[in-house]
């Protein structure tokens, strides 16, 4: 204390004795001084200590102000402002001062990083918050299952990108230089690949036609031989 009183206490002439320094202060330079920003003292007669979690934005605080939900102060910060509170891993910054849990189908690194869609999912990168120009309101962080677009497995490759030859919402569109064939987007500039898929499509069409009516008009040789044998 001041030489007359124990540590954390000061002599009060009106009280005719030693009194403890109030919470939010500490005994310093012969008087009870307020705790500096970034520190606090929770009980009378105790020293000011740094905030381990949360912040002390003003002098003389008896407790630290907690960071908002799903956020924490970064290591080594001075603990004097809530701006030091960053979103934790598995959460994202929805708006200043508000962190939200990572949406299903996305990965969130925490901090100020935006969510990134996982393979098989899609996010609208045209939204302003994701780097685009369109105002999407509160729906900017929505994540969509690409199966809603009736696209093949692997069409949505993650991080809001599409497989080769695809673009658009849910990666459901084919690029201008591509043609849709059997739910795939075929590069029309690659003649060999286009011819191969065209032949495959024609084969499927022939098989379908035969399964539908062809077996009654054009029986397979085995079926024709069997009917001929049974007719003897």
N, C-alpha and C positions, 0 to 999 in steps of 0.2 A: 504494500500500500504506500502510504506517504511517510513511512518511517515510524508512525505511531500506531498504525492499524495493520491488520493482516493483508495479504495480497488480495486485490480486488475490492478493498474497502477504503473509505475515506472518512476522516474525522469530521463530524457535523456538530458545530458548536450548539446549534439549537436543540439537538437531540442529546447533547452532552455525552457523545460516544461515537463509535465507529459504525458506519452504515455501508451496505454493499452498493456498488455502482449498479444502476438499473440495467435490465436486459437491453441489448442494443448498444451498450457502451462498455468501455473497459477503463481500468485505472492506467493513466498515461500522463507523464509529466506533472505529477502531483494533483491531477484532477480527473474526473470521469469524462472521458472523451468518446464521442460517437464512433461506432465502428465505421471503417472506410468502406467504400463501395466494393462489392465482391466478397465481403466478409460479414459475419454476424455473431452475436452472442445470445444464446437462447435463454439464459437464466441470469438473475442478478449475481454480481460478484465473479463472473466468468470472463475469460479473455475472448477477444474476437478471433474467429477462425474462418478460413476460406470456405466458400460454398463448394461442397463436393458434387452436388447435383442442383440444378436450378441456378438462379442468379440473385444478386442483391444489387438492385439498380440505383439505390440511394444510400446515403449515410444513415447510420443509427438503426439498422434493421435487426430485429430479434429472430427472424427466420428468413430463409431463402424462398424466393418465388419459384414454384415448380415450372418446368418447361411444359408446354402444351402436350396433350396426349400424342403418343407415337413419335415423340421427339426427345432428344437429349442434347446436352451441351457437348460440343466437340472438345477433345482432349487439349489441355493447355490454354483454353480461352480464359479471359479475365473474369468472367462471371458477373458482368455488369449490365448486360442487356439481353432481352429475350431473343434478339436477332441471332444470338449465338446458338440457339436451339435449332438443331437440324433433324430432319426426318430420319428415323432409324431404318436399318435394313428391313425390307419387306413392307415399307410404306413409301408414299410419294407425296410431294407438295401439291395439294389441290389448289390452294390459294395462300397468299402470305399469312403465316401464322397458323395454318391448318394443314395437318398431315392426315392422310387417310390410308387405310389398309390397301395393300396391292390387290387389284381386281383379279378374279379368277381368269386364267389364261394369259397372264402377264407376269413379267419379272420386274422387281423394283429394287434398285441399288441403294435407295435412301438418299439423304441429302437433298439437293435441289434437282436431282435427276428425274426425268419423266419416265413413266412406265414404258416397257417395251413388250410387245406381243410375243408370245411363245409360238413355236411351229404349230400350225393348225388353227391359229387365231389371227384376227385382223383388227387394226385400229385405224381410224381415219386421220391420216397424216396431213390432210388439208386443214384441220383445226388449227387455229392460231397458237394455242398452247403447245402444240406438237411441231411447230415450225411452219405451218401453212398460213393462209390468208383469211380463212373463213371463221366467223364467230359461231362456235358450236354450243355456246352457253355452258351449262353444267354437264353436258353429255360428252365433253371433249375426251374424257378418260374412259369411255365405254369400250369394252372389248367384246368382239363378236366371234362366235364359233363358225369357222369357214364351212362347216357341213351344212349350214343354213343356205349357202349359195349353190349347193348341189355340185360342188367341184371335186375333182379327184383328190385322193390322199396325197399330200405333198404339194398341193397348189399354193398354199400359204406357208412360206418358209420361215416365218418369224421376223420380228422387228418390223412388221408391217411391209414386208417385201413379198413378191410373188415369184413363182417359178418362171423359168424362161418361156417367153411368149405370152405371158398373162399380165393383166393389170386391172385396175378398177376396184369397185366395192367387192369385198370378199374374194378378190382375185378371180372373179367370174367371167371377165371379158378377155377375148383374144386380141392381141395386137393387130394393127392393120395389115401387116405382112404375113399374118397367120390365118389358118382356116380351122374351123371346129370340126373334128371328126372323132366319133366315139368318145365324146367328152374330153378329148385332148385338143390342144392348140398346136397345129402342125405348121412348121415353117415352110411357107410356099416357095421361098427362094432356094430351099434345099430340094432339088428335083428328086434325088434318090429316096430321101425320106418320104416325100410326098407321094411318090409312085408306090412305095411299099405300103403306106397306110391306105392308099386308094385300093390297092389289090386286096388288102385285108378286109376293107369295108365291103368290097364286092363279094368276097367269099362269104362273109356273114350274111349278106343279103340273099345269096343263092341258097345257103343252108336254111335260112328262115323261110324262103319261098317253098323249098322242098318239104320242110316240116309242116307247112300250112296246107299245101294242096299237091305238091309234086309227087308224093309217094303213090297217089292214086292214078297219076297220068304217066309218070316216068319212073316205074319201079326199078330199084337197084337190081343188078344182074342176079344176085343171090336170091332175092325175092321172086324174080321172074322164073328162075330155074326151079324153085320150090313149087311154085304154082303149076309149072309144066309137069313136074313129077307127080304132084297130087292129082292132076287131071288124067293120068293114065288109068 
